[in-house]
């Protein structure tokens, strides 16, 4: 589907890896900016659901960013 967005496969994979890396640090970032531990715990149920976490890890920077 990358061509529908005017991207090459390599560019799309690199962009996804950048986003995946940013999202991987969500918990620490939220804590740093003052989100309460209770709210972080509730958000974790959505952001780090097993399916989403697995997909994010599959697109981690070690796999795609050279």
C-alpha positions, 0 to 999 in steps of 0.5 A: 500500500506504500505506493498509494502514499507516494512512498517506496517500500523502503521509505515506508518501512523506515517511516514506520520504524521511526514511529514504532521507536517513538511509541515504544518510549510512550510510558517514560515520556508520559511519566516525564510530562506528569501523566499520573501512574493511574492514567498510564496504567489505563493507557497501557491497556490500549497502547500496549495491547499484545497485538499492538505491542507485537506489531510495533516490535516487528517494525522496530528500528533494528529491523528496518533502519539501516 
